[in-house]
């Protein structure tokens, strides 16, 4: 069996989030609240990497979310986590 490799990631379920903003207050190193109170990753990542030193605080932020919209994703099993996408997911519409 392969071990866990790579960093943990923080995942926000947008279908559950109501913009209470508690996660951004509890984890300001990774999240910031936008003008409506919804959390946004400081680096713009979809599922930001959680540095090892912040895992306990990220777990606490996830447990503290009133709508359970925040999850700490474990490291990938048996292979390193994929690199972050830097290119857009889709091409712009033709004109």
Helices and strands as residue ranges (DSSP letters): E 4-5, E 8-12, H 22-26, E 31-33, E 39-41, E 49-50, G 52-54, H 55-64, E 70-73, E 76-77
